[in-house]
Amino acid sequence: QVQLVESGGGLVQPGGSLRLSCAASGSIFSITVMGWYRQAPGKQRELVATIASGGSTNYADSVKGRFTISRDNAKNTVYLQMNSLKPEDTAVYYCNTDVKLLHDPKYQYRYWGQGTQVTVSS
């Protein structure tokens, strides 16, 4: 019912930048929170950043001041600008959205993207 398509991952040197995008499509009535999570090998998935429909944001301490989350509500798209990347940022990055569906707008459902690999290495 809702598809999330991520793009923008890749290999970058320490100190470099990447911009991730995640576009939601399908039977969408409205989207409340959009966010990014990441999972490094052997570790649990962790929150990176979230952004509410009104624009308020929340960041993990480890990325504050380096990453910026933003969204384009008209395009149902969330972005993650990652600057000053470190090797410890290496992970698969997943976007997620909390969505109300056209046929059932009373309830909210969470959807996940397929993940995009970010590797920070020299």
C-alpha positions in Angstrom: 0.0 0.0 0.0 2.9 2.3 0.7 6.4 2.0 -0.9 9.5 3.8 0.3 12.4 4.1 -2.2 15.7 5.2 -0.8 18.7 6.5 -2.7 22.0 8.3 -2.2 24.1 5.8 -0.3 27.7 4.9 -1.3 31.3 5.0 -0.4 32.8 8.2 0.9 36.1 9.2 2.6 36.2 10.3 6.2 35.2 14.0 6.4 33.1 13.7 3.3 29.4 14.2 2.7 26.4 12.3 1.4 22.7 13.1 1.0 20.2 10.3 1.4 16.6 10.6 0.0 13.5 8.5 0.7 10.3 9.0 -1.4 7.0 7.5 -0.2 4.3 6.6 -2.6 1.0 4.7 -2.6 -2.4 5.1 -0.9 -1.3 8.0 1.4 -3.7 10.2 3.2 -1.1 11.9 5.3 2.4 11.4 6.7 3.2 12.3 10.3 6.7 11.5 11.3 9.5 10.6 8.9 12.8 9.3 10.1 16.1 7.6 9.4 17.6 4.7 11.3 20.8 2.8 10.8 22.2 -0.6 11.5 25.9 -1.4 11.6 27.2 -5.0 11.3 26.7 -6.9 14.6 24.7 -4.0 16.1 21.1 -3.2 16.7 19.2 -0.7 14.6 19.4 2.7 16.1 17.6 6.0 15.6 19.5 8.6 13.6 17.0 11.5 13.2 13.3 12.1 12.9 11.2 15.0 11.6 7.5 15.7 12.3 5.0 17.0 9.8 5.4 20.5 11.3 9.1 20.4 11.0 10.3 19.7 14.5 13.4 17.5 14.5 15.1 15.0 16.8 18.7 13.7 16.4 20.8 11.1 18.0 23.6 12.6 20.0 26.2 10.9 17.8 25.1 12.9 14.7 24.1 16.2 16.2 25.8 19.1 14.4 26.8 16.9 11.4 23.6 15.5 10.0 20.5 17.4 9.0 17.1 15.9 8.3 14.5 17.7 6.2 11.4 16.9 4.3 9.3 18.0 1.3 5.7 17.4 2.2 4.5 18.0 -1.3 6.7 15.2 -2.6 6.3 12.9 0.5 10.1 12.8 0.6 12.6 12.9 3.5 16.2 13.7 3.2 19.3 13.2 5.3 22.3 15.5 4.7 25.3 13.9 6.2 28.5 16.0 6.6 31.8 15.3 8.4 31.2 11.6 8.0 33.2 9.2 10.2 34.0 5.5 9.8 31.6 4.8 12.7 28.8 6.2 10.6 29.2 3.1 8.3 25.9 1.2 8.3 22.8 0.4 6.3 20.5 3.4 6.6 16.7 2.9 6.6 14.0 5.4 6.3 10.6 5.0 7.9 7.4 6.9 7.8 4.2 6.9 9.9 1.4 7.0 7.4 -2.4 7.4 7.5 -3.9 5.5 4.5 -6.6 6.8 2.2 -9.0 4.1 2.9 -8.4 4.1 6.7 -7.3 7.5 7.9 -8.2 6.8 11.5 -5.2 4.7 12.0 -1.5 5.1 11.5 0.9 2.6 10.1 4.7 2.5 10.0 6.6 1.6 6.8 10.3 0.9 6.3 12.5 1.4 3.3 14.7 -1.4 1.9 17.9 0.3 3.2 20.9 1.9 1.6 24.5 1.2 2.4 26.7 4.0 3.6 30.4 3.2 3.9 32.9 5.7 5.3 36.4 4.6 4.6 39.7 5.8 3.2 
